[in-house]
Amino acid sequence: MLKPLISKRAFWDISFDKLDFEKSSLFVMEKVFNYGSWKDQVAIMKYYSLPRIRLEIVKSAYLRKPVLNFLCTILQLEKTDFTCYHNMLLNPLPWNY
């Protein structure tokens, strides 16, 4: 399968050319939804498909709050379906951002 056409913007900390999009699918989804452009997010949604994203992204350890809200809307999920939401409740920040 061909790699999705996405920018390297979200992958500043790794070697993008060595990234395996199948073996590291959750990692790719997390990085693109948290730090990628809208164009990158659309490409990832087309590449993996919404049903696959729905199954995998709920296991994410970290998603920014706006990203979590967006994914709940497009995937028709509740915040409580996400591991990262439970992590946020267990480890609240000392300030509200």
BASE-913485 format. One record per atom (N, C-alpha, C, O, CB): residue number from 1; residue in three letters; x, y, z. Coordinates in Angstrom, 2 decimals, m for minus. Glycine has a CB too. Example, Ala and Ser with C-alpha at 12.3 -4.5 7.8 and 13.67 -1.06 7.14 Angstrom:
2
   pos   code         u         v         w
     1    ALA     13.19     m5.69      7.80
     1    ALA     12.30     m4.50      7.80
     1    ALA     13.20     m3.30      7.80
     1    ALA     14.24     m3.32      8.46
     1    ALA     11.31     m4.47      9.05
     2    SER     12.85     m2.25      7.08
     2    SER     13.67     m1.06      7.14
     2    SER     12.90      0.03      7.87
     2    SER     13.41      1.14      8.04
     2    SER     14.08     m0.60      5.72
REM end
This chain:
97
   pos   code         u         v         w
     1    MET      0.85     m1.19      0.00
     1    MET      0.00      0.00      0.00
     1    MET      0.89      1.25      0.00
     1    MET      1.89      1.31      0.72
     1    MET     m0.97      0.00      1.24
     2    LEU      0.54      2.21     m0.78
     2    LEU      1.29      3.46     m0.85
     2    LEU      1.10      4.27      0.42
     2    LEU      0.05      4.21      1.06
     2    LEU      0.86      4.28     m2.08
     3    LYS      2.13      5.03      0.78
     3    LYS      2.04      5.91      1.94
     3    LYS      1.12      7.08      1.62
     3    LYS      1.02      7.50      0.47
     3    LYS      3.45      6.41      2.36
     4    PRO      0.43      7.61      2.65
     4    PRO     m0.40      8.79      2.40
     4    PRO      0.47     10.00      2.10
     4    PRO      1.60     10.09      2.57
     4    PRO     m1.32      9.08      3.60
     5    LEU     m0.06     10.90      1.34
     5    LEU      0.67     12.12      1.01
     5    LEU      0.44     13.15      2.11
     5    LEU     m0.50     13.93      2.07
     5    LEU      0.24     12.69     m0.37
     6    ILE      1.33     13.11      3.09
     6    ILE      1.25     14.05      4.20
     6    ILE      2.59     14.75      4.38
     6    ILE      3.63     14.26      3.93
     6    ILE      0.84     13.33      5.51
     7    SER      2.54     15.90      5.03
     7    SER      3.77     16.66      5.28
     7    SER      4.52     16.04      6.46
     7    SER      3.98     15.21      7.19
     7    SER      3.46     18.15      5.56
     8    LYS      5.75     16.45      6.63
     8    LYS      6.58     15.97      7.74
     8    LYS      6.38     16.84      8.98
     8    LYS      7.05     16.63     10.00
     8    LYS      8.06     15.96      7.35
     9    ARG      5.49     17.78      8.91
     9    ARG      5.25     18.77      9.97
     9    ARG      5.07     18.13     11.35
     9    ARG      5.66     18.61     12.32
     9    ARG      4.03     19.60      9.64
    10    ALA      4.29     17.08     11.46
    10    ALA      4.00     16.47     12.75
    10    ALA      5.08     15.50     13.20
    10    ALA      5.04     15.00     14.33
    10    ALA      2.68     15.74     12.68
    11    PHE      6.04     15.23     12.35
    11    PHE      7.04     14.20     12.63
    11    PHE      8.44     14.78     12.75
    11    PHE      9.40     14.23     12.21
    11    PHE      7.02     13.14     11.55
    12    TRP      8.56     15.89     13.48
    12    TRP      9.84     16.58     13.63
    12    TRP     10.84     15.76     14.45
    12    TRP     12.04     15.97     14.35
    12    TRP      9.63     17.93     14.29
    13    ASP     10.34     14.81     15.26
    13    ASP     11.19     14.12     16.21
    13    ASP     11.62     12.71     15.78
    13    ASP     12.28     12.00     16.54
    13    ASP     10.50     14.03     17.52
    14    ILE     11.25     12.31     14.58
    14    ILE     11.61     10.97     14.10
    14    ILE     12.09     11.05     12.66
    14    ILE     11.99     12.10     12.01
    14    ILE     10.41      9.98     14.22
    15    SER     12.61      9.94     12.17
    15    SER     13.00      9.85     10.77
    15    SER     11.75      9.48      9.96
    15    SER     11.35      8.31      9.92
    15    SER     14.16      8.80     10.56
    16    PHE     11.15     10.45      9.34
    16    PHE      9.89     10.27      8.61
    16    PHE     10.00      9.21      7.53
    16    PHE      9.06      8.44      7.32
    16    PHE      9.44     11.58      8.00
    17    ASP     11.13      9.15      6.83
    17    ASP     11.29      8.22      5.72
    17    ASP     11.31      6.76      6.16
    17    ASP     11.03      5.87      5.36
    17    ASP     12.56      8.54      4.97
    18    LYS     11.63      6.51      7.41
    18    LYS     11.68      5.14      7.93
    18    LYS     10.38      4.72      8.62
    18    LYS     10.26      3.59      9.09
    18    LYS     12.83      5.00      8.91
    19    LEU      9.42      5.61      8.67
    19    LEU      8.17      5.36      9.37
    19    LEU      7.35      4.30      8.64
    19    LEU      7.11      4.42      7.44
    19    LEU      7.37      6.65      9.51
    20    ASP      6.91      3.28      9.37
    20    ASP      6.05      2.23      8.82
    20    ASP      4.61      2.60      9.18
    20    ASP      4.21      2.53     10.34
    20    ASP      6.44      0.80      9.38
    21    PHE      3.83      2.99      8.18
    21    PHE      2.48      3.49      8.41
    21    PHE      1.51      2.40      8.87
    21    PHE      0.46      2.72      9.44
    21    PHE      1.95      4.13      7.16
    22    GLU      1.83      1.15      8.64
    22    GLU      0.97      0.06      9.09
    22    GLU      1.32     m0.37     10.51
    22    GLU      0.43     m0.49     11.36
    22    GLU      1.08     m1.14      8.14
    23    LYS      2.58     m0.61     10.78
    23    LYS      2.99     m1.05     12.11
    23    LYS      2.82      0.03     13.16
    23    LYS      2.59     m0.27     14.33
    23    LYS      4.43     m1.51     12.08
    24    SER      2.93      1.27     12.76
    24    SER      2.86      2.40     13.70
    24    SER      1.62      3.24     13.47
    24    SER      1.66      4.46     13.61
    24    SER      4.10      3.28     13.57
    25    SER      0.53      2.61     13.13
    25    SER     m0.67      3.36     12.74
    25    SER     m1.20      4.26     13.85
    25    SER     m1.58      5.40     13.59
    25    SER     m1.76      2.40     12.32
    26    LEU     m1.25      3.77     15.09
    26    LEU     m1.75      4.61     16.18
    26    LEU     m0.83      5.81     16.41
    26    LEU     m1.31      6.92     16.62
    26    LEU     m1.88      3.79     17.48
    27    PHE      0.47      5.59     16.36
    27    PHE      1.44      6.67     16.50
    27    PHE      1.21      7.72     15.42
    27    PHE      1.21      8.92     15.70
    27    PHE      2.87      6.12     16.43
    28    VAL      1.03      7.28     14.18
    28    VAL      0.81      8.20     13.06
    28    VAL     m0.47      9.00     13.28
    28    VAL     m0.49     10.22     13.10
    28    VAL      0.74      7.43     11.72
    29    MET     m1.53      8.32     13.67
    29    MET     m2.81      9.00     13.91
    29    MET     m2.66     10.06     15.00
    29    MET     m3.12     11.19     14.83
    29    MET     m3.90      7.99     14.29
    30    GLU     m2.03      9.69     16.11
    30    GLU     m1.85     10.64     17.21
    30    GLU     m1.07     11.87     16.76
    30    GLU     m1.48     13.00     17.03
    30    GLU     m1.13      9.97     18.38
    31    LYS      0.03     11.65     16.08
    31    LYS      0.88     12.77     15.64
    31    LYS      0.14     13.67     14.67
    31    LYS      0.17     14.90     14.81
    31    LYS      2.16     12.24     15.00
    32    VAL     m0.53     13.08     13.69
    32    VAL     m1.20     13.89     12.67
    32    VAL     m2.38     14.66     13.25
    32    VAL     m2.56     15.84     12.94
    32    VAL     m1.67     13.01     11.51
    33    PHE     m3.20     14.01     14.08
    33    PHE     m4.34     14.73     14.65
    33    PHE     m3.90     15.79     15.65
    33    PHE     m4.54     16.85     15.74
    33    PHE     m5.29     13.75     15.33
    34    ASN     m2.85     15.55     16.39
    34    ASN     m2.38     16.54     17.38
    34    ASN     m1.58     17.68     16.75
    34    ASN     m1.70     18.82     17.19
    34    ASN     m1.53     15.86     18.42
    35    TYR     m0.77     17.38     15.73
    35    TYR      0.19     18.38     15.25
    35    TYR      0.18     18.61     13.74
    35    TYR      0.85     19.52     13.25
    35    TYR      1.55     17.98     15.66
    36    GLY     m0.56     17.82     13.00
    36    GLY     m0.57     17.97     11.55
    36    GLY     m1.52     19.05     11.07
    36    GLY     m2.34     19.57     11.83
    36    GLY     m0.94     16.67     10.91
    37    SER     m1.41     19.36      9.80
    37    SER     m2.31     20.35      9.18
    37    SER     m3.65     19.68      8.87
    37    SER     m3.79     18.46      8.95
    37    SER     m1.67     20.94      7.88
    38    TRP     m4.61     20.50      8.52
    38    TRP     m5.93     19.96      8.14
    38    TRP     m5.78     19.03      6.93
    38    TRP     m6.42     17.98      6.88
    38    TRP     m6.92     21.12      7.82
    39    LYS     m4.97     19.41      5.98
    39    LYS     m4.74     18.58      4.78
    39    LYS     m4.16     17.22      5.18
    39    LYS     m4.54     16.19      4.62
    39    LYS     m3.78     19.31      3.79
    40    ASP     m3.24     17.21      6.12
    40    ASP     m2.66     15.96      6.62
    40    ASP     m3.73     15.10      7.29
    40    ASP     m3.76     13.88      7.10
    40    ASP     m1.51     16.25      7.61
    41    GLN     m4.60     15.72      8.07
    41    GLN     m5.65     14.98      8.77
    41    GLN     m6.62     14.33      7.77
    41    GLN     m7.02     13.18      7.95
    41    GLN     m6.42     15.90      9.72
    42    VAL     m6.98     15.07      6.74
    42    VAL     m7.87     14.52      5.72
    42    VAL     m7.20     13.34      5.02
    42    VAL     m7.84     12.32      4.76
    42    VAL     m8.27     15.61      4.69
    43    ALA     m5.93     13.48      4.70
    43    ALA     m5.19     12.39      4.04
    43    ALA     m5.14     11.14      4.91
    43    ALA     m5.26     10.03      4.41
    43    ALA     m3.76     12.84      3.69
    44    ILE     m4.96     11.32      6.21
    44    ILE     m4.90     10.18      7.14
    44    ILE     m6.28      9.53      7.23
    44    ILE     m6.38      8.30      7.30
    44    ILE     m4.42     10.64      8.54
    45    MET     m7.34     10.32      7.24
    45    MET     m8.69      9.76      7.31
    45    MET     m9.00      8.94      6.06
    45    MET     m9.67      7.91      6.14
    45    MET     m9.73     10.88      7.48
    46    LYS     m8.52      9.39      4.93
    46    LYS     m8.72      8.63      3.69
    46    LYS     m7.85      7.37      3.67
    46    LYS     m8.29      6.32      3.22
    46    LYS     m8.40      9.50      2.47
    47    TYR     m6.63      7.49      4.16
    47    TYR     m5.69      6.38      4.13
    47    TYR     m6.13      5.23      5.04
    47    TYR     m6.17      4.07      4.62
    47    TYR     m4.30      6.86      4.54
    48    TYR     m6.46      5.55      6.28
    48    TYR     m6.82      4.51      7.25
    48    TYR     m8.31      4.16      7.26
    48    TYR     m8.68      3.05      7.64
    48    TYR     m6.40      4.94      8.63
    49    SER     m9.16      5.07      6.85
    49    SER    m10.63      4.96      6.88
    49    SER    m11.14      5.23      8.30
    49    SER    m10.49      4.91      9.29
    49    SER    m11.09      3.55      6.40
    50    LEU    m12.31      5.83      8.37
    50    LEU    m12.89      6.20      9.67
    50    LEU    m13.14      5.00     10.58
    50    LEU    m12.90      5.10     11.78
    50    LEU    m14.18      6.95      9.45
    51    PRO    m13.62      3.85     10.06
    51    PRO    m13.82      2.71     10.97
    51    PRO    m12.51      2.25     11.64
    51    PRO    m12.52      1.92     12.82
    51    PRO    m14.43      1.54     10.21
    52    ARG    m11.42      2.23     10.90
    52    ARG    m10.14      1.82     11.50
    52    ARG     m9.66      2.86     12.50
    52    ARG     m9.17      2.52     13.58
    52    ARG     m9.07      1.60     10.40
    53    ILE     m9.79      4.13     12.16
    53    ILE     m9.39      5.19     13.08
    53    ILE    m10.21      5.08     14.36
    53    ILE     m9.69      5.22     15.46
    53    ILE     m9.56      6.60     12.43
    54    ARG    m11.49      4.83     14.20
    54    ARG    m12.40      4.71     15.35
    54    ARG    m11.95      3.59     16.29
    54    ARG    m12.01      3.75     17.51
    54    ARG    m13.84      4.44     14.87
    55    LEU    m11.50      2.48     15.74
    55    LEU    m11.04      1.36     16.55
    55    LEU     m9.71      1.63     17.26
    55    LEU     m9.51      1.20     18.39
    55    LEU    m10.90      0.13     15.69
    56    GLU     m8.82      2.33     16.60
    56    GLU     m7.47      2.50     17.12
    56    GLU     m7.27      3.76     17.96
    56    GLU     m6.58      3.71     18.97
    56    GLU     m6.51      2.52     16.00
    57    ILE     m7.84      4.86     17.56
    57    ILE     m7.54      6.14     18.21
    57    ILE     m8.03      6.19     19.66
    57    ILE     m7.51      6.97     20.46
    57    ILE     m8.17      7.29     17.41
    58    VAL     m9.01      5.39     19.99
    58    VAL     m9.50      5.37     21.38
    58    VAL     m8.44      4.87     22.35
    58    VAL     m8.55      5.10     23.55
    58    VAL    m10.75      4.49     21.48
    59    LYS     m7.41      4.20     21.86
    59    LYS     m6.32      3.68     22.69
    59    LYS     m5.21      4.71     22.91
    59    LYS     m4.24      4.44     23.61
    59    LYS     m5.73      2.43     22.07
    60    SER     m5.36      5.86     22.31
    60    SER     m4.33      6.89     22.37
    60    SER     m4.06      7.33     23.81
    60    SER     m4.98      7.52     24.60
    60    SER     m4.74      8.09     21.53
    61    ALA     m2.78      7.49     24.13
    61    ALA     m2.39      7.93     25.46
    61    ALA     m2.55      9.45     25.61
    61    ALA     m2.76      9.93     26.72
    61    ALA     m0.95      7.52     25.75
    62    TYR     m2.44     10.19     24.52
    62    TYR     m2.54     11.65     24.60
    62    TYR     m3.17     12.22     23.35
    62    TYR     m2.72     11.96     22.23
    62    TYR     m1.16     12.26     24.83
    63    LEU     m4.19     13.01     23.55
    63    LEU     m4.79     13.83     22.50
    63    LEU     m5.10     15.18     23.12
    63    LEU     m5.60     15.26     24.24
    63    LEU     m6.09     13.16     21.89
    64    ARG     m4.80     16.24     22.39
    64    ARG     m5.15     17.57     22.88
    64    ARG     m6.66     17.69     23.01
    64    ARG     m7.40     17.00     22.30
    64    ARG     m4.59     18.67     21.93
    65    LYS     m7.13     18.55     23.90
    65    LYS     m8.57     18.68     24.14
    65    LYS     m9.38     19.01     22.88
    65    LYS    m10.41     18.38     22.65
    65    LYS     m8.81     19.75     25.19
    66    PRO     m8.95     19.98     22.05
    66    PRO     m9.72     20.25     20.84
    66    PRO     m9.74     19.06     19.88
    66    PRO    m10.73     18.83     19.19
    66    PRO     m9.15     21.48     20.12
    67    VAL     m8.65     18.31     19.84
    67    VAL     m8.57     17.13     18.98
    67    VAL     m9.54     16.06     19.48
    67    VAL    m10.24     15.42     18.69
    67    VAL     m7.11     16.57     18.93
    68    LEU     m9.57     15.87     20.78
    68    LEU    m10.48     14.91     21.37
    68    LEU    m11.93     15.27     21.04
    68    LEU    m12.71     14.39     20.68
    68    LEU    m10.28     14.84     22.90
    69    ASN    m12.29     16.53     21.16
    69    ASN    m13.64     16.97     20.83
    69    ASN    m13.96     16.74     19.35
    69    ASN    m15.05     16.27     19.01
    69    ASN    m13.82     18.45     21.18
    70    PHE    m13.01     17.07     18.49
    70    PHE    m13.19     16.86     17.05
    70    PHE    m13.40     15.38     16.73
    70    PHE    m14.32     15.03     15.99
    70    PHE    m11.96     17.39     16.29
    71    LEU    m12.56     14.52     17.31
    71    LEU    m12.68     13.09     17.03
    71    LEU    m13.98     12.51     17.58
    71    LEU    m14.57     11.63     16.95
    71    LEU    m11.49     12.33     17.63
    72    CYS    m14.42     12.99     18.72
    72    CYS    m15.72     12.55     19.25
    72    CYS    m16.84     12.88     18.26
    72    CYS    m17.76     12.08     18.06
    72    CYS    m16.01     13.21     20.61
    73    THR    m16.76     14.03     17.66
    73    THR    m17.78     14.47     16.72
    73    THR    m17.76     13.65     15.44
    73    THR    m18.80     13.13     15.03
    73    THR    m17.61     15.93     16.40
    74    ILE    m16.60     13.54     14.80
    74    ILE    m16.58     12.86     13.50
    74    ILE    m16.69     11.34     13.61
    74    ILE    m17.14     10.68     12.68
    74    ILE    m15.31     13.21     12.77
    75    LEU    m16.29     10.79     14.77
    75    LEU    m16.34      9.33     14.93
    75    LEU    m17.55      8.87     15.74
    75    LEU    m17.73      7.68     15.97
    75    LEU    m15.07      8.84     15.60
    76    GLN    m18.36      9.82     16.16
    76    GLN    m19.56      9.55     16.95
    76    GLN    m19.23      8.72     18.20
    76    GLN    m19.82      7.67     18.45
    76    GLN    m20.61      8.82     16.10
    77    LEU    m18.26      9.23     18.95
    77    LEU    m17.83      8.60     20.20
    77    LEU    m18.03      9.58     21.35
    77    LEU    m18.26     10.77     21.13
    77    LEU    m16.36      8.14     20.11
    78    GLU    m17.93      9.07     22.55
    78    GLU    m17.96      9.89     23.76
    78    GLU    m16.53     10.04     24.27
    78    GLU    m15.67      9.19     24.01
    78    GLU    m18.88      9.26     24.85
    79    LYS    m16.27     11.12     24.99
    79    LYS    m14.94     11.31     25.56
    79    LYS    m14.53     10.13     26.44
    79    LYS    m13.37      9.74     26.47
    79    LYS    m14.89     12.61     26.39
    80    THR    m15.50      9.56     27.12
    80    THR    m15.22      8.44     28.02
    80    THR    m14.78      7.18     27.29
    80    THR    m14.31      6.23     27.92
    80    THR    m16.44      8.14     28.85
    81    ASP    m14.92      7.15     25.97
    81    ASP    m14.46      6.01     25.18
    81    ASP    m12.94      6.03     24.99
    81    ASP    m12.35      5.03     24.58
    81    ASP    m15.16      6.00     23.82
    82    PHE    m12.31      7.15     25.28
    82    PHE    m10.89      7.34     25.02
    82    PHE    m10.04      7.11     26.27
    82    PHE    m10.37      7.60     27.35
    82    PHE    m10.64      8.75     24.48
    83    THR     m8.96      6.38     26.12
    83    THR     m8.00      6.16     27.20
    83    THR     m7.42      7.48     27.67
    83    THR     m7.26      7.69     28.88
    83    THR     m6.88      5.21     26.74
    84    CYS     m7.10      8.36     26.75
    84    CYS     m6.47      9.64     27.12
    84    CYS     m7.39     10.48     28.00
    84    CYS     m6.90     11.24     28.83
    84    CYS     m6.08     10.42     25.86
    85    TYR     m8.69     10.38     27.83
    85    TYR     m9.63     11.13     28.66
    85    TYR     m9.54     10.66     30.11
    85    TYR     m9.53     11.47     31.03
    85    TYR    m11.07     10.98     28.12
    86    HIS     m9.47      9.36     30.30
    86    HIS     m9.35      8.82     31.65
    86    HIS     m8.01      9.21     32.27
    86    HIS     m7.93      9.46     33.47
    86    HIS     m9.51      7.29     31.63
    87    ASN     m6.96      9.26     31.45
    87    ASN     m5.65      9.71     31.93
    87    ASN     m5.71     11.16     32.38
    87    ASN     m5.10     11.53     33.38
    87    ASN     m4.59      9.53     30.83
    88    MET     m6.44     11.99     31.63
    88    MET     m6.59     13.41     32.00
    88    MET     m7.28     13.55     33.36
    88    MET     m6.90     14.39     34.17
    88    MET     m7.38     14.17     30.93
    89    LEU     m8.27     12.72     33.60
    89    LEU     m9.01     12.79     34.86
    89    LEU     m8.14     12.32     36.03
    89    LEU     m8.25     12.84     37.13
    89    LEU    m10.29     11.95     34.79
    90    LEU     m7.30     11.34     35.79
    90    LEU     m6.44     10.80     36.83
    90    LEU     m5.25     11.71     37.15
    90    LEU     m4.73     11.70     38.26
    90    LEU     m5.94      9.44     36.44
    91    ASN     m4.83     12.49     36.16
    91    ASN     m3.67     13.37     36.31
    91    ASN     m4.01     14.80     35.91
    91    ASN     m3.52     15.28     34.89
    91    ASN     m2.49     12.84     35.47
    92    PRO     m4.84     15.49     36.68
    92    PRO     m5.23     16.85     36.28
    92    PRO     m4.04     17.81     36.37
    92    PRO     m3.17     17.68     37.23
    92    PRO     m6.39     17.37     37.16
    93    LEU     m4.03     18.76     35.47
    93    LEU     m3.01     19.80     35.49
    93    LEU     m3.34     20.81     36.57
    93    LEU     m4.51     20.99     36.91
    93    LEU     m2.89     20.48     34.11
    94    PRO     m2.34     21.47     37.13
    94    PRO     m2.62     22.45     38.19
    94    PRO     m3.27     23.73     37.65
    94    PRO     m3.67     24.58     38.44
    94    PRO     m1.34     22.81     38.91
    95    TRP     m3.37     23.87     36.37
    95    TRP     m4.02     25.03     35.77
    95    TRP     m4.94     24.55     34.66
    95    TRP     m4.72     23.49     34.07
    95    TRP     m2.98     26.05     35.22
    96    ASN     m5.95     25.32     34.37
    96    ASN     m6.89     24.98     33.31
    96    ASN     m6.55     25.80     32.09
    96    ASN     m6.60     27.03     32.14
    96    ASN     m8.36     25.23     33.76
    97    TYR     m6.22     25.15     30.99
    97    TYR     m5.86     25.88     29.77
    97    TYR     m6.93     25.75     28.72
    97    TYR     m6.79     26.31     27.63
    97    TYR     m4.55     25.38     29.22
REM end
